[in-house]
Amino acid sequence: EVVMASKLGGYVCVWVRLDPVLKEKGVVVAEDIDNDDDDDENKSCGETSSIIQQCRKPYAEFKVPTATGTTLAIRPPTLGNYYSKKETEILVAMGCANGAVVICKSGILASRPGDNGITRSASSSSGGGAIVGDTGGDDTVVMNFTSFNNKEDDGNNNSDPPGDIIATVGGGHACVMSLAWHPTIPNTFVVGRKDGIVDIYSAHTTSDDYYYGNEGLNFRRVHRLVHSSFPIRALSYSMPDGELLFAGDDDGKLYSYDASMALPSGTSESFNVASPVKLVACALAAHKGWIMNLCAFPDGNKVATCGSDKSVRVWDCGMGLASGTPVHSFDGANEGWVWGVDCSSGAVGSARLKLVSCGNDGSMQVFSCSE
């Protein structure tokens, strides 16, 4: 799991966290091994090991001077259809005040079979090229991120430094207020702007030159949606396929678009990014104020929103939006504006599925989504 955080001025910090299942299989992060000797220094962050873990230093830090630092989105690193044989780094998109989106490298390689960033421990007789999660008996699999961050170069660093800009997309428009990558179509993302315009950009291609690394990322705008005239602060594609696109504006409206971009059956390609994106529903009064954030549930049937009216609301992606009636409404969820809402990745209907909101009062509220 890769976690990134940004702040005003375009500063970005990157952390890497292993799934507990991988830890049980013996997978470790190389830098965590190095940090074991630094526990005494980390004691100042707290006495328990869990607090010490929270105080880990970032694996990478960088600054993008042109970015505002208010919008950040990680490109999905685990698509079944790899972006290209040459391209392996996890990318991040950041919005700029001049309307551009900057695509830059994170300094972390995606977890793919045979990556140089995934190696066996020195005690392993089989050498490198291990697949994450395959412990190979008693050997320990090590995910080595050390050589890809911005620490001192040891002469073996074959990755570009974190923050290296590879593309600048869509300049000369209103300020970027929100960003979201498409979960299944490679190199496709949506931008919400201050003037209410929603732009969709894509560099998706089936070109052999691109796949084999002879062609760079060339983004172009494929759609422009102009249904709102208020800032779009919240955007999200439905999960897991991205067939719907949700947008929330400062007038409290929640829009739902058909963004399936599917080709007719029998064609050789999976997607057509130029297919029409149509408005299918709109909740005219989803919130009594700005919609600050939204997130799609993993089953693709519901979406949660939060707003400046101190509320968190859950909507059915079908008739619920058209009728303007939420499935659940948590008024006064936080003291003050509710800035963010997100949903865990647990199975729908299970006790593990949770909804989390964060408010202006600095608190986080956790809601059960088991029913």
Solvent accessible surface area in square Angstrom, and as a share of the most:
residue,aa,sasa,rsa
1,E,116,0.52
2,V,34,0.20
3,V,67,0.38
4,M,21,0.09
5,A,49,0.38
6,S,38,0.24
7,K,130,0.55
8,L,134,0.67
9,G,33,0.32
10,G,0,0.00
11,Y,96,0.36
12,V,2,0.01
13,C,35,0.21
14,V,0,0.00
15,W,77,0.27
16,V,11,0.06
17,R,119,0.43
18,L,10,0.05
19,D,66,0.34
20,P,71,0.44
21,V,87,0.50
22,L,41,0.20
23,K,108,0.46
24,E,147,0.66
25,K,104,0.44
26,G,29,0.28
27,V,1,0.00
28,V,50,0.28
29,V,2,0.01
30,A,16,0.13
31,E,6,0.03
32,D,34,0.17
33,I,86,0.44
34,D,88,0.46
35,N,30,0.15
36,D,82,0.42
37,D,130,0.67
38,D,56,0.29
39,D,53,0.27
40,D,119,0.62
41,E,114,0.51
42,N,19,0.10
43,K,86,0.37
44,S,105,0.68
45,C,56,0.34
46,G,16,0.15
47,E,143,0.64
48,T,72,0.42
49,S,91,0.59
50,S,68,0.44
51,I,67,0.34
52,I,15,0.08
53,Q,81,0.36
54,Q,142,0.63
55,C,43,0.26
56,R,34,0.12
57,K,144,0.61
58,P,27,0.17
59,Y,9,0.03
60,A,1,0.01
61,E,90,0.40
62,F,21,0.09
63,K,96,0.41
64,V,1,0.01
65,P,102,0.64
66,T,89,0.52
67,A,6,0.04
68,T,31,0.18
69,G,5,0.05
70,T,90,0.52
71,T,10,0.06
72,L,45,0.22
73,A,14,0.11
74,I,51,0.26
75,R,3,0.01
76,P,32,0.20
77,P,40,0.25
78,T,114,0.66
79,L,20,0.10
80,G,79,0.76
81,N,73,0.38
82,Y,99,0.38
83,Y,8,0.03
84,S,4,0.02
85,K,126,0.54
86,K,147,0.62
87,E,31,0.14
88,T,37,0.21
89,E,13,0.06
90,I,7,0.04
91,L,3,0.01
92,V,0,0.00
93,A,1,0.00
94,M,0,0.00
95,G,0,0.00
96,C,3,0.02
97,A,68,0.52
98,N,92,0.47
99,G,0,0.00
100,A,2,0.02
101,V,0,0.00
102,V,3,0.02
103,I,0,0.00
104,C,0,0.00
105,K,38,0.16
106,S,0,0.00
107,G,0,0.00
108,I,1,0.00
109,L,28,0.14
110,A,3,0.02
111,S,58,0.37
112,R,16,0.06
113,P,82,0.51
114,G,47,0.45
115,D,16,0.08
116,N,112,0.57
117,G,6,0.06
118,I,6,0.03
119,T,40,0.24
120,R,39,0.14
121,S,29,0.18
122,A,114,0.89
123,S,98,0.64
124,S,15,0.10
125,S,119,0.76
126,S,78,0.50
127,G,39,0.37
128,G,57,0.55
129,G,41,0.40
130,A,6,0.05
131,I,88,0.45
132,V,33,0.19
133,G,17,0.17
134,D,68,0.35
135,T,28,0.16
136,G,40,0.38
137,G,65,0.62
138,D,151,0.78
139,D,40,0.21
140,T,50,0.29
141,V,0,0.00
142,V,14,0.08
143,M,12,0.05
144,N,43,0.22
145,F,10,0.04
146,T,48,0.28
147,S,27,0.17
148,F,7,0.03
149,N,4,0.02
150,N,80,0.41
151,K,110,0.47
152,E,170,0.76
153,D,105,0.55
154,D,99,0.51
155,G,67,0.65
156,N,115,0.59
157,N,50,0.26
158,N,111,0.57
159,S,21,0.14
160,D,65,0.33
161,P,86,0.54
162,P,12,0.07
163,G,15,0.15
164,D,52,0.27
165,I,79,0.40
166,I,65,0.33
167,A,16,0.12
168,T,92,0.53
169,V,10,0.06
170,G,20,0.19
171,G,40,0.39
172,G,72,0.69
173,H,69,0.31
174,A,28,0.22
175,C,33,0.19
176,V,1,0.00
177,M,42,0.19
178,S,8,0.05
179,L,22,0.11
180,A,14,0.11
181,W,20,0.07
182,H,3,0.01
183,P,20,0.12
184,T,37,0.22
185,I,1,0.00
186,P,8,0.05
187,N,3,0.02
188,T,0,0.00
189,F,1,0.00
190,V,0,0.00
191,V,0,0.00
192,G,0,0.00
193,R,1,0.00
194,K,117,0.50
195,D,64,0.33
196,G,1,0.01
197,I,35,0.18
198,V,3,0.02
199,D,0,0.00
200,I,0,0.00
201,Y,7,0.03
202,S,3,0.02
203,A,9,0.07
204,H,49,0.22
205,T,50,0.29
206,T,89,0.52
207,S,36,0.23
208,D,101,0.52
209,D,78,0.41
210,Y,15,0.06
211,Y,84,0.32
212,Y,127,0.48
213,G,18,0.18
214,N,120,0.61
215,E,63,0.28
216,G,50,0.48
217,L,29,0.15
218,N,110,0.57
219,F,32,0.13
220,R,141,0.51
221,R,108,0.39
222,V,25,0.14
223,H,25,0.11
224,R,84,0.31
225,L,12,0.06
226,V,98,0.56
227,H,93,0.42
228,S,14,0.09
229,S,90,0.58
230,F,86,0.36
231,P,25,0.15
232,I,1,0.01
233,R,62,0.23
234,A,1,0.01
235,L,14,0.07
236,S,15,0.10
237,Y,5,0.02
238,S,3,0.02
239,M,82,0.37
240,P,92,0.58
241,D,61,0.32
242,G,0,0.00
243,E,89,0.40
244,L,37,0.19
245,L,0,0.00
246,F,0,0.00
247,A,1,0.00
248,G,0,0.00
249,D,0,0.00
250,D,15,0.08
251,D,58,0.30
252,G,0,0.00
253,K,47,0.20
254,L,0,0.00
255,Y,10,0.04
256,S,0,0.00
257,Y,4,0.02
258,D,52,0.27
259,A,0,0.00
260,S,36,0.23
261,M,3,0.01
262,A,67,0.52
263,L,51,0.25
264,P,97,0.61
265,S,116,0.75
266,G,87,0.84
267,T,66,0.38
268,S,112,0.72
269,E,79,0.35
270,S,81,0.52
271,F,49,0.20
272,N,54,0.28
273,V,13,0.07
274,A,59,0.46
275,S,16,0.10
276,P,94,0.59
277,V,17,0.10
278,K,127,0.54
279,L,68,0.34
280,V,86,0.49
281,A,15,0.11
282,C,29,0.17
283,A,1,0.00
284,L,125,0.62
285,A,74,0.57
286,A,0,0.00
287,H,4,0.02
288,K,172,0.73
289,G,24,0.23
290,W,90,0.31
291,I,0,0.00
292,M,16,0.07
293,N,49,0.25
294,L,7,0.03
295,C,12,0.07
296,A,12,0.10
297,F,9,0.04
298,P,41,0.25
299,D,46,0.24
300,G,19,0.18
301,N,87,0.45
302,K,55,0.23
303,V,0,0.00
304,A,0,0.00
305,T,0,0.00
306,C,0,0.00
307,G,0,0.00
308,S,19,0.12
309,D,36,0.18
310,K,92,0.39
311,S,1,0.01
312,V,0,0.00
313,R,35,0.13
314,V,6,0.04
315,W,1,0.00
316,D,51,0.26
317,C,17,0.10
318,G,42,0.40
319,M,151,0.67
320,G,12,0.11
321,L,0,0.00
322,A,58,0.45
323,S,76,0.49
324,G,31,0.30
325,T,85,0.50
326,P,36,0.22
327,V,66,0.38
328,H,87,0.39
329,S,53,0.34
330,F,64,0.27
331,D,104,0.54
332,G,52,0.50
333,A,15,0.11
334,N,4,0.02
335,E,126,0.56
336,G,18,0.18
337,W,93,0.33
338,V,0,0.00
339,W,124,0.43
340,G,10,0.10
341,V,6,0.03
342,D,89,0.46
343,C,22,0.13
344,S,41,0.27
345,S,108,0.70
346,G,8,0.08
347,A,73,0.57
348,V,74,0.42
349,G,46,0.44
350,S,35,0.22
351,A,76,0.59
352,R,191,0.70
353,L,1,0.01
354,K,71,0.30
355,L,1,0.00
356,V,42,0.24
357,S,1,0.01
358,C,52,0.31
359,G,10,0.10
360,N,97,0.50
361,D,67,0.34
362,G,71,0.69
363,S,38,0.25
364,M,135,0.60
365,Q,67,0.30
366,V,96,0.55
367,F,30,0.12
368,S,75,0.49
369,C,17,0.10
370,S,39,0.25
371,E,193,0.87
